[in-house]
Amino acid sequence: MDVRQLTPADIPRAAATLADAFCDDPFSVWLFPPDRLRERLLDSWTMQLRVISVPRGYAFATPDLDGVALWAPPGDPGLGFFQQLRMFVPFVRILGRRLPAATAGFGVIRRGHPSERHWYLSTIGVAPARQRTGLGRALIRPMVERADREQTITYLETFKPDNVPYYERFGFAVTAEDDIPDGPHMWSMTRQPLGGGA
């Protein structure tokens, strides 16, 4: 199955796919109130896609937008000043009283990254009705193949224990574990490139 880059016109549908996919994610469930979980997820994914992922060009989807993957390239500088400014007010509105907890949680996520240059699979989500049909594989494979060509490691984190053996099929291995303060457990997973070391 081919995948393609997301465009600005794809953002509403892609955000809805991610919101549906992450409704049972332990980090999302910890972060947002249950009665507003999907609404807050939809708002946050829309903002991230519009401000960060789509403009940077490393946001991919299956043709029907039932699967979405967001990547960050090696040496990604993070948010610039104007991106931070654009996200600040919506971020505060979405998180409300959970802002301090979210700041601590995202700090743990940032600390998990390897020190070496790496491709980062920050997000992958598949519509619940299409899970276990190969969409995740279609979204992961092109980028890990690129990482192999570049001899660059690939990194991700997950909060679902069932995801660990899934990612191991692609060559990822658990390299660290951590806990979000008063929140879920996190597995950090790294994949060494085939054909040599990083």
C-alpha positions in Angstrom: 0.0 0.0 0.0 1.3 3.4 -0.9 1.4 6.3 1.5 1.5 10.0 0.8 2.3 13.3 2.4 -0.5 15.0 4.2 -1.7 18.4 2.8 -3.4 21.2 4.6 -6.7 20.0 3.1 -6.2 16.6 4.8 -5.9 18.1 8.3 -9.6 17.7 9.5 -9.8 14.1 8.5 -6.3 13.2 9.7 -7.0 14.8 13.0 -10.2 12.8 13.4 -8.4 9.6 12.6 -5.8 10.3 15.3 -8.4 11.4 17.8 -10.3 8.1 17.3 -7.0 6.1 17.4 -5.8 7.6 20.7 -9.1 7.4 22.7 -7.7 4.4 24.5 -4.1 5.5 24.7 -2.9 5.6 28.4 -1.2 8.9 28.1 -4.2 10.6 26.5 -6.6 9.0 29.0 -4.3 10.3 31.8 -4.0 13.8 30.3 -7.6 14.6 29.4 -10.9 14.4 31.3 -13.0 11.4 30.2 -16.1 13.4 29.3 -14.1 15.6 26.9 -11.4 13.2 25.8 -12.2 13.0 22.1 -12.9 16.7 21.8 -9.6 17.6 23.4 -7.8 15.0 21.3 -9.4 16.4 18.1 -8.4 20.0 19.1 -4.8 19.0 20.0 -4.2 16.9 16.9 -5.6 19.6 14.6 -3.3 22.2 16.2 -0.2 20.0 15.9 -0.9 19.0 12.3 -1.6 22.6 11.3 1.3 24.3 13.1 4.0 21.6 13.1 3.6 18.4 11.2 2.1 19.3 7.9 4.3 22.4 7.3 7.5 20.4 8.1 6.6 17.8 5.5 7.1 14.6 7.5 3.4 13.8 8.0 2.2 10.8 6.1 -1.1 9.0 5.6 -2.7 6.1 3.7 -4.7 7.2 0.7 -8.0 7.0 2.6 -6.6 8.9 5.6 -7.4 5.9 7.9 -3.8 5.7 9.0 -1.5 8.6 9.9 2.1 8.8 10.9 4.0 11.8 12.1 7.8 11.8 12.0 10.6 14.2 12.9 13.9 14.0 11.0 17.4 13.7 12.5 18.6 17.0 14.0 15.0 18.4 14.2 15.4 21.8 16.0 12.1 21.6 17.7 9.6 24.5 17.8 10.7 27.9 16.7 9.6 31.1 18.5 6.7 31.8 16.2 5.5 28.2 16.3 5.6 28.3 20.1 3.6 31.5 20.0 1.0 30.1 17.7 0.6 27.1 19.9 0.7 28.7 23.3 -2.9 30.0 23.7 -4.6 27.0 22.1 -2.4 24.7 24.2 -3.4 26.4 27.4 -7.1 26.3 26.4 -7.0 22.6 25.5 -5.1 21.6 28.7 -6.5 24.0 31.2 -5.6 22.8 34.7 -3.7 19.9 33.3 -1.0 22.2 31.9 1.5 21.6 34.8 1.0 17.8 34.6 1.3 17.9 30.8 4.5 19.9 31.0 6.0 17.3 33.3 4.8 14.4 31.1 6.2 15.9 27.9 9.5 16.4 29.8 9.7 12.7 30.5 9.0 12.0 26.8 11.7 14.4 25.7 14.2 12.8 28.1 13.7 9.4 26.6 15.2 10.4 23.2 18.6 8.9 22.3 21.5 11.3 22.2 22.4 10.1 18.6 20.8 11.6 15.5 17.6 9.7 14.9 14.4 9.6 13.0 11.6 10.0 15.5 8.2 8.3 15.0 6.3 10.7 17.2 2.8 9.5 16.4 1.2 6.7 14.5 -2.6 6.1 14.6 -5.0 3.9 12.6 -8.8 4.2 12.7 -10.1 1.6 15.1 -12.1 -0.2 12.4 -9.0 -0.5 10.2 -6.5 -1.7 12.9 -4.7 -5.0 12.2 -5.2 -4.6 8.5 -1.6 -3.6 7.5 -2.0 0.2 7.5 0.5 0.6 10.4 3.1 -1.5 8.5 2.5 0.6 5.4 3.2 3.8 7.3 6.3 2.5 9.2 8.2 0.6 6.5 9.1 3.5 4.1 10.8 5.5 6.8 12.7 2.6 8.4 13.9 1.7 5.0 15.1 5.3 4.5 16.8 5.1 7.9 18.6 1.9 6.8 19.8 3.7 3.6 21.0 6.6 5.7 22.4 4.4 8.5 20.4 6.3 11.1 18.7 4.9 14.1 14.9 5.2 14.6 13.2 6.0 17.8 9.7 5.9 19.3 8.0 5.7 22.7 4.8 3.9 23.6 2.5 3.7 26.6 0.7 0.5 25.6 2.4 -2.8 26.6 0.7 -4.5 23.6 2.5 -2.2 21.2 5.9 -3.4 22.4 5.9 -6.7 20.5 4.2 -5.0 17.5 7.1 -2.6 17.1 9.6 -5.4 17.8 8.5 -6.9 14.5 10.1 -3.9 12.7 13.3 -4.3 14.6 12.7 -1.9 17.5 13.9 -2.9 20.9 13.1 -1.5 24.3 16.1 0.6 25.4 14.6 2.3 28.5 11.5 2.5 30.6 10.2 5.4 32.6 7.0 6.6 34.4 5.1 9.8 33.8 4.6 11.4 37.3 1.3 10.1 38.6 0.7 8.7 35.1 1.3 5.8 32.8 4.4 3.7 32.2 6.5 4.5 29.1 8.6 2.2 26.9 11.4 3.8 24.8 12.2 1.8 21.7 15.1 2.2 19.4 15.8 0.5 16.0 19.3 0.1 14.7 19.7 0.4 10.9 20.2 -2.8 9.0 23.5 -3.2 7.3 25.6 -1.5 10.0 25.6 0.5 13.1 24.3 4.0 13.6 
